[in-house]
Amino acid sequence: MGNLGMVMARSIAKKGIPLTVYDLRKEAIEEMVALGATAAGSCREVAEASEVVISMVRDIPQTDEVIFGKDGVWEGIKKGSIIIITSTIGPAYCRDLYARAKEKGVQVIDIGMSKDIPTNEEGQLTLMIGGDNDAIKKCQPIFEAMGKHIFYVGGIGNGQAYKLVNNLAAFNIGTVTRECLNLGLKAGLDLQTMYEIMSLSTGASWMVQNMAQMLKSGMRMAPPPSPPPAPGAQPAPQKMGNKDTELAMEMADAVGAKVPVARFMDEIDMAVYDAYSATMRR
């Protein structure tokens, strides 16, 4: 239950849906227990106590640990239960898990999670839901608790695919926005004023809103400085690309789609935006 996972858990608990939770962080469990949730001592105990299990972790290795690790969901899941994958881990993983779970009498749903406002308010998420219709129908109250905008996008893995398309657009827009802000700063313009003008003009985007809010709150978005290179070695490039970009590239390869702009942006060294980076690190 990290940043987004806590939003999801709070949204479910505040709707009065019985909830059993587990996290490696004791304070996350305590916060949810204070909202009426029941604490579990492992992912296995969550599965044993639940008809629906939601996994929200960072990547495939963490998902494997949650599902198949020691005291994992697989050890406690019951026939007729549903696993919901909300991590961004790609369509292929979810489809493989779906097939494997089917042999166990368990159904799998995948959800691409996003939001249209740069805050973490409960019940405001955008959900892109893929899976079998009967499983989705059973989970409807959960979706309604978490989501403001709910899209049913077809079979298993499609939720992931829609999320990757959305995130690839967001990351590319973010790179272009940083380049434009860097130009403005070099020309002597004020960062906050640029944000305000862009937010009300043709340069508007969710990324602009989010960057402006983080600047206002004192948070920083620029990538951290790279560690010093070894003697004689070239410094490593600072890239904004992440696992979602990599997964989107993999999906593009799998379906034969050309994404030259995204590939170019993925190779940009963010150190070239020096004025913007320096401002965001103050």
N, C-alpha and C positions, 0 to 999 in steps of 0.2 A: 504494500500500500504506500507507494511513493507519492509524488506530487499529484498526478492525475488519479491514481488509484484511491487516494483518500477522498477526493471529490466524489468518485463513484460510490465508495462505501458509505460516505455520509448521506449521499442522495438516497440510497436504498434504505438506510436505517431510519431516516427522517420520514419516510413514507410508511413506516410501521411494518415493513417486510422482515420476517425473522432472518437474522444474519449471524453467521459464525465466521470469525476472521482469524487469520494467521499472518504474521509478518516476522522477519528477523529482528525488527526494531520493536522493543518492548513498549516504547512510548506510543507507537502507532496503534498497537493493540489496546493499550489503556485508554486512548482517546475514543476508540470505537466502543469499548465496553461502557464508557460513560454515556454513550448515546444509545445504549440498550443492546448492543451486540454481545454475543457469547464468544469468549476467547477459546481458541484451540491451541494445542501444543505442537502441531505439525500440519503439513498439507494433507497427510493421510486422515487426520482427525477431522479436518474440514470436509473432506469427501465423505467420510462415514456419517457425518451429521447433516449432509445437504442433498437436496434433489438437484440443485444446479450449482456448479462450481465455476467461479470466474477467476481466471489467471491474468494478472496484469504485472508483468515484469519487463526487463529491458530488451532481451534478445533471445535467440534460439537456445544457447547454452543454459540460460536461466530458466527458460520454459521447460527444457528437458529435465532440469533439476526439480522443478515444481511438479511435473507430471510423473516422471519415471525415476526420480532419485530415491534415495533411502527415505522411508516414511513419506513418500510422495503420493499424489492423488491416485495414481494407478493401484496402489496397495489398498486404498479404502473405498474406491468408487463402486457403486452398486449398479446392477443391471437396471436399465430404465432411466438412469441419471443423464444429465446434460453437462458437458464441459463447454464453457464460453471462453474463447481466446480473444483477449482485447489488446495484447501486445502487437506491435507492428513487426511481424516476423516473416511476412511473405505468403503468397497463396499456396506454394508447393508444400510447405510444412503443414499448413492447416488441412490440406487435402490428404496428405499422408496420415496425419493423426485421425482424421475422419474415418478413413478406411480401417485403420488399426482398431479404433474404438468400436466400430460397427461389429467387429468379431466378438467384442466383449458385451454387446448389447447396450452400448452407450452412444449417445448422439453428440455431435460437435457443431457448434456455431462459431463463426468468426465475426468479429466486429472491428471495423476501422473507426477509431475515435478521433474526433476533431472538435473544434468550437469556432463560433463566429465572432466572439468577443475576447479580447486579451485579458480575461480574468478567470478565476477558478470558482465561480458561483455554482452551487449545487443545482442539478437538474437542467443545465444549460448546454449539454454536449450535443454534438452532431454525431449520429450513429449510422454507420453503413454496415448493414447486417446481411451476412450470407449463411445459408444453411437450409435444412429441410423445413417445410412449412409447418409441420406438426410440432417440431421442437420450438420453432420461433413463436408459435401461438401460445405455448405453455409459458414462455418467458416474457410475454407481453407486459405484465406489470413491472418487471425489472427494467425493461427498456423505457417505459413511460416515466419511471422514477429518475432515470439518469439523463434522458434525452429531451432536448427541446425540438430538434429536427431529426426525425427518424426515417431512414430510407431502407427498404427491403430490396436488396440488389441481386437476388438470385441465389445460385448454388454456393456451396462451401468454397471459400477462398476469394469470392468476389468482394467481400468486405475489405479484405487486405488490398486487393487490386485497386479499388476505388481510392483507398487511403494513400497508396503509393503515388497514384496520378496526382492527387491533391497536394501531397507533400513535395513532390518534385516541382510543381508549379510554385509553391511557397518558397522553397529554397532558392530557386532561380530568381524569383522576384526579390528575395532578400539580398542576393548578390548584386543585382542591378541597383537596388536602393542604396546599398553601401557605397557603390561606385559614385552615384550621383551626390550623396551627402559628402563624400570625400572631396569631390570637385568643389562643392559649395564652400566647405571649410577652407580649402586652399585659396578660394577667391575672397575670403574674409567674411563669409556669411555666418549668421548665428544658427547653431544647430536646432535649438528649440523652435525658432521662427520657421526654419525650413520644414520641420515636422508639421507645424500648424498649417502652413500654406499647402503642403502636399496632401494633408488629410482632408482639406476642403477643395481640392482641385483634381486635375486629371492624373496626378501622381499618386492618388490614394490607393491604399491596399491594407490588408490586415497586418502585414509586416510593418508598415509605417506606423499604424496605430500601436502595435506592440512595442516597437522601438521607442516611440514617444513616451509610452507609459513607463517603460523601464528606466528611461532617462529621468523622468519626473520623480520616480520612487527611489532613485539612487542606485538601482541595479545596473549591471553592465552586460552587454551582449557580445562584445568583441571576443574573438578567440584568445585564450591566454598566451603569453609569450612562450615561444618554444624554448626548451632547455638549451644551454650552451652546447654547440657542437664540439666533438672531440677535436684535438689539435690537428689542423690540416684538413678537416672535413668541412664540407659545405653545410650551412644551416638547413634544417628541414623546412620545407614550405608549410605555411599555416593555411590549412584548408578548412572551408566551411562544410564540406561534404561529410556525411555521416552514414550510419547503417541504412537509413531509409533511402538515401540516394543510391547506395550500393544495391539494395533490393530492387529499386525501380529500374536500375540498369540491367540487372539480371532478368527482370520480367520483360524488358524491352528485347533483350537477346532471345528469350524463349519464344516470343511471339513474332520476331522478325521486324520490330519497329526501329526506325532510325531516330536517335535522339542526339544529334550533333551539338545543339546548343547546350544541353544539359551536360554532356561529356566535356565540352570546352570549359564550362563554368566549374565543373568538378576539379579541373586541373589548375584553376587560378590560385595563385599564392596570395592570401589575404593581406600579406605584409605590404602589398602595393598600395593599399588604402591606409597609408600611414597617418594622415591627419585625423581620419575618423577613428582609427584604432587608439591613437593617443588620447583623443577626447573621451572615449568610452572607458579608458582605464584610469581616469583621474579619480 
